[in-house]
Amino acid sequence: MPDYHARVLGYMAGAAILGTGVFLDHFHDYLIWFVPLALIWPHVLYFLSRAIFPKRTPQIRERILLLDGFLIGSLTVYIEFSVMPSMMLLLMISFSGIIVGGLRAWALNVAALAVGVLSSLPVAGASFEPWAPPTLTVVSGVVTTLYVCVMAFYTYLQARALVAAKSQIQYQREQSIALSHKLAKYLSPQVWQSIFTGERDVRLETQRKKLAVFFSDIQGFTELSEEMEPEGLTELLNTYFTEMSQIALKYGGTIDKFVGDSIMIFFGDPTSQGAKKDTQACVSMAIEMRKHMTVLRQKWKSQGIRTPLEIRMGISTGFCTVGNFGADNRMDYTIIGKEVNLASRLEELADPGEILVSYETFSLIKDSILCRDKGEITVKGFARPVPIYQVIDLRQDVGDQRSFLEHEGDGFAMYLDSEKVSEGEREHIIQALDRAARRLRDE
């Protein structure tokens, strides 16, 4: 119930008490003029408050309620503190105060009521007539009960509406979360996170950043697509993308797009650890992808796929333009620049299972990753020939101390990373290798 209607109801109850008291000759006759005033006053106050304070803020509501308390305090003096009518008036103003602003508003109303009493005593005099006729007592109780019941019922309806609204909000929130997770699959997790946390606005804007750009494709995929049914090929490709995406996210890469059997990933945006660490993470990711192809090839071979699939990769580091490209109603978060073209060109030149990197990439990773000089190439958009390097492996994994071993041939494939083998699995692996070695010797 709006404040206006509650106030009208309260003043009508007060008018009924005053009119009954005057009719029974318990109140002074001049108080009969307070009855029409009580019926008109809420409307006058409403229009005045709307004109002066167009916005109905909680503070304005409290101030108007304080005025009500002051008027009721004055009225109790004029009705000579008649106990039952005074208590009923006090109950109504207290009830209204608690509903509007809790205990604070109630305390302020009591203070306003006391001010009304003290300011009216010098004018009306300190007369006390606590006794009230039974009829006045009944009328005071009935109208006050009616007021409290109507207000309580409205409060109950409000509570029900709030519970329903809360349930609806919770449902919409769950729906929004479910929808956002679905939409997240169309965006790189880093980009999705930056948008939904408010770190990034969805608008057409770009910036220049130093990024490590990665391209890869599958050597032999074209031949395989001519041999396999589309359903089987789709399943193979989705498995490949899933496995490689998990590796990319492990190293913090931003997956830009999948095109055919190619993957484009970049490091350094939306989050960056600095050009050196971003580039090292990018090349480390490429090395792990190459190792993981051994596992995938063995899996595909067990499924009857004989075509040997190899991954080839190209990486370049340099300044690119990154951000939202497109139109206001359809955007694509991607990167453009010479380094993107160079990384794509390196991927095209790479042999199966090879990782080619640019000179700037090499200069940032040479301390931790072993590379081999592959000479120079001519790339469109670059004035001079571009030096390129072949990634061999992480320096810590080169030589006798390396943590992994791999070998692949007809009828045999092995990939072992000793650092990832648990103590419980170590003995089982040793036994399996012993059995395989004995069989090879016996044959």
ABEGO torsion letter per residue (X at the ends): XBAAAAAAAAAAAAAAAAAAAAAAGABBAAAAAAAAAAAAAAAAAAAAAAAABABBBAAAAAAAAAAAAAAAAAAAAAAGGBAAAAAAAAAAAAAAAAAAAEAAAAAAAAAAAAAAAAAAAAAAEBBBBABBBAAAAAAAAAAAAAAAAAAAAAAAAAAAAAAAAAAAAAAAAAAAAAAAAAAAAABBAAAAAAAAAGABBBBBBBBBBBBBBBBBBBBGAAAAAAABBAAAAAAAAAAAAAAAAAAAAAAGBBBABBBEABBBBBBGOABBAEAAAAAAAAAAAAAAAAAAAAAAAAAAAAAGBABBBBBBBBBBBEBBBBEBBEBAABBBBBBBEAAAAAAAAAAAABBBGBBBBBAAAAAAAAAABBBBBAEBBBBBGBABBBBBBBBABBAAABEAABABBBBBBBGBBBBBBAAABBAAAAAAAAAAAAAAAAAAAAX
